[in-house]
Amino acid sequence: MTAGSLTLTILGSGTSTGVPVLGCRCTVCRSTVPENRRTRCSALLRWGGHGVLIDTATDFRQQALREGLERVDAVLFSHTHADHVHGIDDLRTFTLKGETIPVYGSAESMATIQRVFAYIFSDEMEPGFRPRLTLSAVDAPFTLFDRTVVPVPLRHGQVASFGYRVGGLAYLTDCSVVPEASLPLLDGVELLVIDALRFTPHTTHFNVAEAVAAARRIGARRTLLTHLSHEVDHHRHAAGLPEGVEFAYDGQTITLPLPD
């Protein structure tokens, strides 16, 4: 990675249950194919020597160990459903030397995090026993480590969520609608990572066909489908995807150039 590049690592490509699903004996859950083993959905972006998380998934500790993660410089939250935030306490390890990690998301997400994880922000708790975080509500493009981060408003059923764009990358997890007003924010995207829960319909997530249609509408040259359930058999179903569309998998890493 150079200062002029952006590296995406898919930390987790699975839905809220993870895959294999507890108690399930389906073919995918019994599969030994590495791509069919999915931790909860999250990603790591790296640019300019900085590491930026998108969400702190329930499996964040496992993901960080797998990737040899040694620092976290910021976190972008898409929304506050449990599978996307419940790894937040494991940020503590990255702040033991007194560092503070800036956290960004919608005003609603920041308020929920402060309420649900009140111990993190309490003056009564010893600093070593909680992550040191600063919360910043955002609703428009902002600068982070000399690059513009664009929050992309989405609908996740009846819940509002954020995708994020940096350079030519857009990461849109947990969504069932990309509003018309958000489409201009996605103009010129080269790599799109988008929610595609399963093949059958769902009320709060795109299914595979809907995600492919959204990707075509956005016009990305390459699309990764993420937040996958155990309906998806990685290699068997990959053959049915259109050109330029593929299933994401845990540990997948892609590097893109960043504009000057």
Backbone as numpy.savetxt, mean C-alpha at the origin, in Angstrom:
# Nx Ny Nz CAx CAy CAz Cx Cy Cz
19.60 1.63 -6.70 18.76 2.82 -6.70 19.64 4.06 -6.70
19.31 5.03 -7.52 20.02 6.30 -7.54 19.07 7.39 -7.07
19.63 8.59 -6.88 18.81 9.71 -6.41 17.73 10.05 -7.41
17.93 9.69 -8.69 16.96 9.99 -9.71 16.02 8.85 -10.02
15.87 7.92 -9.10 14.99 6.78 -9.33 14.05 6.56 -8.16
12.98 5.87 -8.43 11.98 5.49 -7.44 11.85 3.98 -7.45
12.02 3.37 -6.32 11.90 1.91 -6.23 10.67 1.55 -5.41
9.85 0.71 -5.97 8.66 0.17 -5.31 8.94 -1.26 -4.88
8.67 -1.57 -3.63 8.66 -2.96 -3.17 7.27 -3.29 -2.65
6.69 -4.35 -3.20 5.40 -4.83 -2.69 5.69 -5.61 -1.41
5.41 -4.98 -0.27 5.62 -5.68 1.00 4.59 -6.77 1.20
3.33 -6.45 0.87 2.26 -7.43 0.98 1.28 -7.25 -0.14
0.84 -8.35 -0.73 -0.10 -8.32 -1.87 -1.43 -8.96 -1.54
-1.66 -9.28 -0.26 -2.85 -10.03 0.10 -3.96 -9.18 0.69
-5.13 -9.76 0.76 -6.29 -9.11 1.36 -6.23 -9.24 2.89
-7.30 -8.83 3.56 -7.28 -8.69 5.02 -7.06 -10.01 5.76
-7.39 -11.14 5.14 -7.16 -12.44 5.77 -5.75 -12.94 5.59
-5.02 -12.38 4.62 -3.79 -12.99 4.19 -4.08 -14.29 3.45
-3.08 -14.82 2.78 -3.20 -16.10 2.09 -1.93 -16.90 2.39
-2.04 -18.14 2.94 -3.27 -18.90 3.13 -4.18 -18.32 4.20
-5.46 -18.59 4.03 -6.49 -18.17 4.98 -6.57 -19.20 6.10
-6.67 -18.72 7.32 -6.77 -19.64 8.45 -7.93 -20.62 8.26
-7.65 -21.90 8.42 -8.69 -22.92 8.36 -9.12 -23.33 6.97
-8.54 -22.71 5.93 -8.96 -23.02 4.56 -8.07 -24.09 3.94
-8.70 -25.00 3.20 -7.96 -26.09 2.55 -8.10 -26.02 1.03
-8.38 -24.85 0.50 -8.52 -24.72 -0.95 -7.15 -24.90 -1.62
-7.15 -25.03 -2.94 -5.91 -25.29 -3.68 -4.88 -24.19 -3.48
-5.33 -22.94 -3.49 -4.39 -21.82 -3.35 -3.83 -21.78 -1.93
-4.66 -22.01 -0.94 -4.19 -21.97 0.44 -3.23 -23.11 0.75
-3.34 -24.20 0.01 -2.42 -25.33 0.20 -1.22 -25.27 -0.75
-1.19 -24.26 -1.59 -0.14 -24.15 -2.61 1.23 -23.90 -1.98
2.25 -24.46 -2.60 3.64 -24.20 -2.18 4.30 -23.16 -3.09
3.56 -22.60 -4.04 4.09 -21.57 -4.93 4.30 -20.29 -4.12
5.51 -19.74 -4.10 5.77 -18.56 -3.27 4.83 -17.39 -3.56
4.48 -17.19 -4.82 3.62 -16.06 -5.18 2.20 -16.19 -4.66
1.81 -17.39 -4.23 0.48 -17.59 -3.66 0.46 -17.39 -2.14
1.58 -17.05 -1.55 1.64 -16.79 -0.12 1.69 -15.28 0.05
0.60 -14.71 0.55 0.40 -13.26 0.54 0.20 -12.71 1.95
1.08 -11.81 2.36 0.84 -11.08 3.60 -0.06 -9.88 3.29
-0.51 -9.22 4.36 -1.48 -8.14 4.20 -0.89 -6.96 3.42
-1.75 -6.24 2.72 -1.37 -5.32 1.66 -0.64 -4.08 2.18
0.55 -3.83 1.64 1.31 -2.62 1.93 2.46 -2.54 0.94
3.14 -1.39 0.95 4.23 -1.18 0.00 5.29 -0.29 0.61
6.49 -0.34 0.04 7.60 0.51 0.43 8.09 1.25 -0.81
8.20 2.56 -0.70 8.78 3.38 -1.75 10.13 3.90 -1.27
11.12 3.88 -2.17 12.43 4.42 -1.85 12.85 5.42 -2.91
13.25 6.60 -2.47 13.87 7.55 -3.38 14.81 8.46 -2.58
15.88 8.87 -3.22 16.83 9.78 -2.58 17.37 9.29 -1.26
17.49 7.98 -1.09 18.00 7.42 0.15 16.99 7.32 1.28
15.73 7.62 1.00 14.67 7.58 2.01 13.72 6.41 1.76
13.15 5.88 2.83 12.16 4.82 2.74 10.82 5.29 3.25
9.80 5.17 2.40 8.45 5.65 2.73 7.48 4.48 2.64
6.82 4.17 3.74 5.82 3.11 3.75 4.48 3.63 3.26
3.75 2.79 2.55 2.32 3.01 2.35 1.61 1.96 3.20
1.08 2.41 4.33 0.37 1.60 5.31 1.33 0.76 6.16
0.88 0.47 7.37 1.60 -0.43 8.28 0.70 -1.65 8.48
0.85 -2.60 7.59 -0.03 -3.77 7.57 0.12 -4.60 8.83
-0.87 -5.43 9.08 -0.84 -6.34 10.23 0.45 -7.16 10.25
0.97 -7.49 9.07 2.17 -8.32 8.94 3.44 -7.49 8.76
3.42 -6.22 9.16 4.56 -5.35 8.86 5.88 -5.89 9.41
5.89 -6.41 10.63 7.14 -6.91 11.20 7.72 -8.02 10.33
6.87 -8.96 9.93 7.32 -10.06 9.08 7.85 -9.53 7.74
7.16 -8.55 7.18 7.59 -7.97 5.90 8.93 -7.26 6.04
9.08 -6.48 7.12 10.33 -5.74 7.33 11.51 -6.68 7.52
11.31 -7.77 8.23 12.37 -8.76 8.40 12.73 -9.40 7.08
11.74 -9.74 6.30 11.98 -10.37 5.00 12.79 -9.47 4.08
12.51 -8.16 4.11 13.17 -7.21 3.22 14.43 -6.59 3.82
14.77 -6.95 5.06 15.94 -6.38 5.70 15.82 -4.88 5.92
14.62 -4.43 6.25 14.35 -3.00 6.40 15.04 -2.45 7.65
15.84 -1.42 7.47 16.61 -0.86 8.57 16.17 0.54 8.96
15.35 1.19 8.14 14.88 2.53 8.49 13.55 2.80 7.81
12.75 3.61 8.47 11.50 4.11 7.90 11.51 5.62 8.12
11.38 6.36 7.04 11.49 7.82 7.13 10.15 8.53 7.10
9.09 7.86 6.64 7.75 8.45 6.62 6.76 7.34 6.32
5.49 7.62 6.64 4.40 6.68 6.36 3.25 7.44 5.71
2.71 6.85 4.65 1.49 7.36 4.00 0.38 6.35 4.28
-0.71 6.79 4.89 -1.81 5.88 5.16 -2.92 6.05 4.13
-3.38 4.93 3.60 -4.48 4.95 2.64 -5.82 5.13 3.34
-5.99 4.46 4.47 -7.21 4.53 5.28 -6.91 3.76 6.56
-7.89 3.55 7.41 -7.58 3.00 8.73 -8.27 1.67 9.03
-8.57 0.88 8.01 -9.03 -0.47 8.29 -7.89 -1.27 8.91
-8.25 -2.24 9.74 -7.29 -2.91 10.61 -6.09 -3.48 9.86
-6.33 -4.10 8.71 -5.23 -4.75 8.00 -4.21 -3.76 7.46
-4.54 -2.47 7.46 -3.63 -1.45 6.93 -2.95 -0.62 8.01
-3.38 -0.76 9.26 -2.79 0.06 10.33 -2.27 -0.73 11.52
-2.66 -1.97 11.67 -2.37 -2.65 12.94 -0.93 -3.10 13.11
-0.08 -2.80 12.15 1.36 -2.98 12.35 2.04 -1.74 12.85
1.28 -0.72 13.22 1.85 0.59 13.54 2.82 0.54 14.73
2.57 -0.34 15.69 3.44 -0.37 16.87 4.86 -0.81 16.51
5.02 -1.56 15.43 6.36 -2.01 15.05 7.21 -0.90 14.48
6.64 0.28 14.28 7.46 1.45 13.94 8.32 1.87 15.13
7.96 1.40 16.31 8.69 1.76 17.53 10.18 1.48 17.40
10.54 0.35 16.80 11.94 -0.04 16.67 12.74 0.99 15.89
12.08 1.67 14.95 12.79 2.63 14.10 12.90 4.01 14.75
12.34 4.17 15.96 12.40 5.47 16.63 13.06 5.38 18.01
13.73 4.27 18.30 14.31 4.07 19.63 15.44 5.06 19.92
16.08 5.58 18.88 17.18 6.53 19.07 16.69 7.97 19.12
15.38 8.15 19.21 14.83 9.48 19.33 14.31 10.07 18.04
14.44 9.33 16.93 13.91 9.81 15.67 12.39 9.91 15.73
11.83 10.82 14.97 10.38 10.94 14.85 10.01 10.70 13.40
9.01 9.85 13.18 8.57 9.51 11.83 7.33 10.33 11.49
7.38 11.11 10.41 6.18 11.82 9.98 5.19 10.88 9.31
3.92 11.08 9.62 2.83 10.24 9.12 1.82 11.13 8.41
1.36 10.69 7.24 0.45 11.49 6.42 -0.79 10.68 6.05
-1.89 11.38 5.88 -3.13 10.77 5.45 -4.24 11.80 5.52
-5.45 11.35 5.25 -6.59 12.27 5.33 -6.80 12.73 6.76
-7.53 13.81 6.93 -7.84 14.30 8.27 -8.59 13.24 9.07
-9.50 12.53 8.40 -10.25 11.47 9.08 -9.32 10.35 9.54
-8.38 9.96 8.68 -7.44 8.90 9.06 -6.56 9.32 10.22
-6.07 10.56 10.18 -5.20 11.02 11.26 -5.97 11.06 12.58
-7.22 11.50 12.55 -8.02 11.55 13.78 -8.28 10.15 14.32
-8.53 9.20 13.43 -8.79 7.83 13.86 -7.54 7.21 14.47
-6.40 7.40 13.84 -5.15 6.86 14.38 -4.86 7.45 15.76
-5.07 8.74 15.92 -4.81 9.37 17.21 -5.76 8.84 18.29
-6.99 8.52 17.91 -7.96 8.00 18.87 -7.71 6.53 19.18
-7.54 5.71 18.15 -7.42 4.26 18.35 -6.09 3.89 19.00
-5.03 4.62 18.63 -3.71 4.34 19.18 -3.29 5.48 20.11
-4.17 5.82 21.03 -3.96 6.98 21.89 -2.67 6.87 22.70
-2.25 5.64 23.05 -1.03 5.49 23.84 0.19 6.05 23.12
0.18 6.04 21.79 1.33 6.54 21.04 1.53 8.03 21.29
0.43 8.72 21.50 0.48 10.18 21.58 0.31 10.69 23.01
0.32 9.78 23.96 0.14 10.14 25.36 1.46 10.58 25.98
1.43 11.66 26.76 2.61 12.12 27.47 2.91 11.25 28.68
1.98 10.35 29.02 2.15 9.52 30.20 2.94 8.25 29.89
3.08 7.89 28.62 3.76 6.65 28.25 5.24 6.93 28.01
6.10 6.05 28.53 7.54 6.20 28.30 7.83 6.15 26.80
8.68 7.04 26.29 8.94 7.09 24.85 9.43 5.78 24.26
10.22 5.01 25.02 10.76 3.76 24.48 9.72 2.70 24.23
8.52 2.88 24.77 7.49 1.86 24.65 6.41 2.23 23.64
6.68 3.24 22.84 5.74 3.63 21.80 6.50 4.26 20.65
5.97 4.17 19.44 6.62 4.84 18.32 6.53 6.36 18.50
7.51 7.07 17.99 7.47 8.53 17.97 6.97 8.95 16.60
5.74 9.42 16.54 5.10 9.76 15.28 4.55 11.18 15.34
4.60 11.87 14.21 3.90 13.15 14.07 2.89 13.01 12.95
1.65 13.43 13.22 0.57 13.25 12.27 0.34 14.53 11.48
0.18 14.38 10.16 -0.10 15.52 9.29 -1.25 15.15 8.35
-2.35 15.89 8.45 -3.48 15.69 7.54 -3.17 16.37 6.22
-3.41 15.67 5.12 -3.17 16.22 3.79 -4.41 16.00 2.93
-4.63 16.93 2.00 -5.73 16.75 1.05 -5.34 17.30 -0.32
-4.05 17.56 -0.50 -3.54 18.11 -1.75 -2.09 17.68 -1.89
-1.50 17.82 -3.07 -0.09 17.46 -3.24 0.81 18.17 -2.23
1.81 17.44 -1.74 2.75 18.00 -0.77 4.15 17.49 -1.09
5.14 18.17 -0.55 6.53 17.82 -0.81 7.07 16.95 0.32
7.68 15.83 -0.05 8.28 14.91 0.91 9.63 14.48 0.35
10.68 14.81 1.06 12.04 14.47 0.64 12.30 14.92 -0.80
11.94 16.17 -1.07 12.21 16.85 -2.35 11.41 16.30 -3.52
10.38 15.53 -3.24 9.52 15.02 -4.31 8.06 15.33 -3.97
7.25 15.47 -5.01 5.83 15.73 -4.81 5.08 14.42 -4.63
4.33 14.35 -3.55 3.44 13.21 -3.28 2.02 13.70 -3.49
1.27 12.97 -4.31 -0.09 13.38 -4.67 -1.09 12.41 -4.04
-1.88 12.84 -3.04 -2.97 11.99 -2.56 -4.06 11.89 -3.65
-4.54 10.69 -3.87 -5.57 10.45 -4.90 -6.83 9.96 -4.20
-7.88 10.80 -4.11 -9.11 10.37 -3.44 -9.78 9.20 -4.16
-10.18 8.20 -3.38 -10.83 6.99 -3.89 -12.07 6.70 -3.05
-12.91 5.81 -3.57 -14.03 5.29 -2.78 -13.80 3.80 -2.54
-13.95 3.40 -1.28 -13.78 2.01 -0.84 -15.13 1.60 -0.26
-16.08 1.26 -1.17 -17.45 1.11 -0.73 -17.96 2.46 -0.26
-18.45 2.53 0.97 -18.93 3.79 1.54 -17.83 4.58 2.24
-16.62 4.04 2.25 -15.50 4.65 2.96 -14.62 5.42 1.98
-14.13 6.58 2.39 -13.16 7.31 1.60 -11.76 6.76 1.88
-10.97 6.62 0.83 -9.58 6.19 1.01 -8.70 7.02 0.10
-7.39 6.93 0.31 -6.42 7.63 -0.51 -5.55 6.63 -1.24
-5.34 6.86 -2.54 -4.18 6.31 -3.22 -3.10 7.38 -3.17
-1.91 7.03 -3.66 -0.82 7.99 -3.69 -0.06 7.86 -5.02
0.36 9.03 -5.51 1.18 9.06 -6.71 2.51 9.76 -6.40
3.59 9.15 -6.87 4.92 9.78 -6.84 5.53 9.56 -8.22
5.85 10.63 -8.92 6.40 10.49 -10.26 5.46 9.71 -11.16
5.99 8.68 -11.81 5.19 7.88 -12.72 4.50 6.69 -12.09
4.53 6.61 -10.75 3.91 5.50 -10.03 2.65 5.96 -9.33
1.58 5.18 -9.45 0.37 5.39 -8.65 0.02 4.09 -7.95
-0.26 4.20 -6.66 -0.60 3.04 -5.82 -2.00 3.25 -5.29
-2.95 2.46 -5.78 -4.37 2.63 -5.44 -4.90 1.34 -4.83
-4.78 1.22 -3.54 -5.31 0.02 -2.89 -6.66 0.33 -2.25
-7.40 -0.72 -1.94 -8.68 -0.62 -1.25 -9.60 0.40 -1.90
-10.07 0.06 -3.09 -10.97 0.97 -3.79 -11.96 0.16 -4.63
-13.14 0.74 -4.77 -14.17 0.18 -5.67 -14.57 1.20 -6.72
-14.11 2.44 -6.55 -14.37 3.51 -7.51 -13.17 4.44 -7.54
-12.73 4.79 -8.75 -11.81 5.91 -8.93 -12.65 7.07 -9.44
-12.94 8.07 -8.60 -13.84 9.15 -9.02 -13.31 9.90 -10.23
-14.25 10.44 -11.00 -13.88 11.23 -12.18 -12.90 12.35 -11.81
-13.14 12.98 -10.67 -12.30 14.10 -10.28 -10.86 13.69 -9.99
-10.64 12.39 -9.73 -9.28 11.91 -9.45 -8.50 11.53 -10.70
-9.19 11.35 -11.82 -8.51 10.89 -13.03 -7.41 11.83 -13.50
-7.60 13.16 -13.46 -6.50 14.03 -13.88 -5.24 13.87 -13.04
-5.38 13.44 -11.81 -4.22 13.23 -10.96 -3.39 12.03 -11.41
-3.96 11.22 -12.28 -3.32 9.99 -12.73 -2.84 10.07 -14.18
-2.94 11.23 -14.77 -2.48 11.41 -16.15 -1.00 11.06 -16.25
-0.65 10.25 -17.26 0.74 9.94 -17.53 1.36 8.90 -16.62
0.56 8.22 -15.83 1.10 7.18 -14.94 1.71 6.05 -15.78
2.90 5.64 -15.41 3.57 4.54 -16.11 3.32 3.20 -15.44
3.37 3.20 -14.11 3.16 1.97 -13.34 2.01 2.20 -12.38
0.97 1.38 -12.50 -0.22 1.46 -11.66 -0.31 0.21 -10.82
-0.44 0.37 -9.52 -0.73 -0.74 -8.60 -2.15 -0.52 -8.11
-3.02 -1.50 -8.33 -4.44 -1.27 -8.06 -5.10 -2.49 -7.44
-6.04 -2.23 -6.57 -6.84 -3.23 -5.87 -7.59 -4.12 -6.85
-7.48 -5.44 -6.66 -8.21 -6.40 -7.50 -8.46 -7.64 -6.66
-9.40 -7.56 -5.77 -9.57 -8.55 -4.71 -9.71 -9.99 -5.21
-10.58 -10.18 -6.20 -10.93 -11.54 -6.62 -11.64 -11.47 -7.96
-12.11 -12.60 -8.47 -12.80 -12.60 -9.76 -14.29 -12.30 -9.61
-14.88 -12.73 -8.51 -16.30 -12.47 -8.28 -16.49 -11.05 -7.75
-17.69 -10.47 -7.92 -17.91 -9.09 -7.48 -17.80 -8.94 -5.97
-17.50 -7.71 -5.55 -17.43 -7.37 -4.14 -17.94 -5.95 -3.98
-18.52 -5.64 -2.83 -19.14 -4.32 -2.65 -18.15 -3.21 -2.37
-16.94 -3.53 -1.88 -16.02 -2.48 -1.49 -14.66 -2.55 -2.18
-14.46 -3.53 -3.03 -13.20 -3.66 -3.77 -13.48 -3.89 -5.24
-12.58 -3.43 -6.11 -12.61 -3.87 -7.49 -12.39 -5.37 -7.55
-13.10 -6.05 -8.45 -12.68 -7.40 -8.79 -11.67 -7.29 -9.93
-11.18 -8.41 -10.42 -10.11 -8.38 -11.42 -10.56 -7.66 -12.69
-11.74 -8.01 -13.19 -12.23 -7.38 -14.42 -12.40 -5.87 -14.24
-12.91 -5.45 -13.11 -13.11 -4.02 -12.86 -11.77 -3.29 -12.73
-10.80 -3.94 -12.10 -9.47 -3.33 -11.97 -8.80 -3.17 -13.33
-8.95 -4.18 -14.18 -8.39 -4.10 -15.53 -9.05 -2.97 -16.31
-10.36 -2.84 -16.17 -11.08 -1.75 -16.85 -10.62 -0.39 -16.34
-10.42 -0.28 -15.03 -9.95 0.98 -14.46 -8.54 1.30 -14.96
-7.70 0.29 -15.05 -6.34 0.50 -15.54 -6.34 1.00 -16.98
-7.21 0.43 -17.79 -7.31 0.90 -19.18 -7.78 2.35 -19.24
-8.70 2.68 -18.37 -9.21 4.05 -18.34 -8.12 5.02 -17.91
-7.30 4.61 -16.97 -6.20 5.45 -16.50 -5.08 5.53 -17.53
-4.87 4.42 -18.25 -3.90 4.44 -19.34 -2.48 4.10 -18.94
-2.29 3.42 -17.81 -0.94 3.04 -17.39 -0.35 2.02 -18.36
0.97 2.11 -18.56 1.64 1.16 -19.45 1.77 -0.22 -18.79
1.92 -0.23 -17.47 2.07 -1.50 -16.74 1.21 -1.44 -15.50
0.50 -2.52 -15.21 -0.41 -2.56 -14.07 -0.14 -3.80 -13.23
-0.04 -3.60 -11.92 0.06 -4.70 -10.96 -1.24 -4.77 -10.17
-1.83 -5.94 -10.10 -3.05 -6.15 -9.32 -2.67 -6.64 -7.93
-3.18 -5.96 -6.91 -2.80 -6.29 -5.53 -4.04 -6.45 -4.66
-3.82 -6.66 -3.36 -4.90 -6.93 -2.38 -5.68 -8.17 -2.80
-4.95 -9.22 -3.14 -5.52 -10.43 -3.75 -5.98 -11.43 -2.69
-7.11 -12.07 -2.97 -7.64 -13.10 -2.08 -7.18 -14.48 -2.56
-7.67 -15.50 -1.85 -7.30 -16.87 -2.24 -8.11 -17.38 -3.43
-8.96 -16.54 -4.04 -9.56 -16.92 -5.32 -8.52 -16.89 -6.44
-7.45 -16.15 -6.24 -6.47 -15.92 -7.30 -5.31 -16.90 -7.15
-5.12 -17.74 -8.16 -3.97 -18.63 -8.26 -2.97 -17.95 -9.19
-1.85 -17.50 -8.65 -0.97 -16.57 -9.34 -0.63 -17.01 -10.75
-0.02 -18.16 -10.91 0.45 -18.57 -12.24 -0.68 -19.08 -13.12
-1.61 -19.80 -12.54 -2.70 -20.36 -13.36 -3.56 -19.26 -13.95
-3.87 -18.23 -13.16 -4.75 -17.17 -13.64 -4.00 -16.06 -14.38
-2.68 -15.99 -14.23 -1.91 -14.95 -14.92 -2.05 -15.06 -16.43
-2.23 -16.29 -16.92 -2.33 -16.50 -18.36 -3.57 -15.83 -18.95
-4.57 -15.55 -18.13 -5.79 -14.93 -18.62 -5.80 -13.42 -18.54
-4.72 -12.82 -18.05 -4.66 -11.36 -17.94 -4.25 -10.74 -19.28
-4.74 -9.54 -19.57 -4.33 -8.87 -20.80 -2.88 -8.41 -20.74
-2.32 -8.11 -21.88 -0.94 -7.63 -21.95 -0.78 -6.36 -21.11
0.31 -6.31 -20.38 0.58 -5.14 -19.55 -0.01 -5.20 -18.16
-0.74 -6.29 -17.85 -1.36 -6.46 -16.54 -0.84 -7.74 -15.91
-0.49 -7.69 -14.64 0.03 -8.86 -13.95 -0.39 -8.83 -12.49
-0.29 -9.97 -11.85 -0.56 -10.05 -10.41 0.69 -9.65 -9.64
0.53 -8.78 -8.65 1.63 -8.46 -7.75 1.93 -9.66 -6.86
3.12 -9.66 -6.28 3.46 -10.71 -5.31 4.38 -10.13 -4.25
4.37 -10.73 -3.09 5.17 -10.25 -1.96 6.65 -10.24 -2.33
7.31 -9.13 -2.06 8.73 -9.01 -2.35 9.06 -8.50 -3.74
8.06 -8.32 -4.57 8.28 -7.81 -5.93 8.85 -6.39 -5.86
9.88 -6.14 -6.65 10.54 -4.83 -6.65 10.68 -4.32 -8.08
10.31 -3.06 -8.28 10.38 -2.42 -9.58 10.98 -1.03 -9.39
11.87 -0.63 -10.27 12.49 0.70 -10.20 12.10 1.51 -11.43
11.71 2.75 -11.18 11.32 3.70 -12.22 12.21 4.92 -12.15
12.47 5.57 -13.29 13.17 6.86 -13.23 12.26 7.93 -12.68
12.82 8.90 -11.99 12.09 10.06 -11.52 12.48 11.26 -12.37
11.54 12.10 -12.71 11.87 13.29 -13.50 12.78 14.23 -12.72
13.61 14.98 -13.43 14.49 15.96 -12.79 13.63 17.06 -12.16
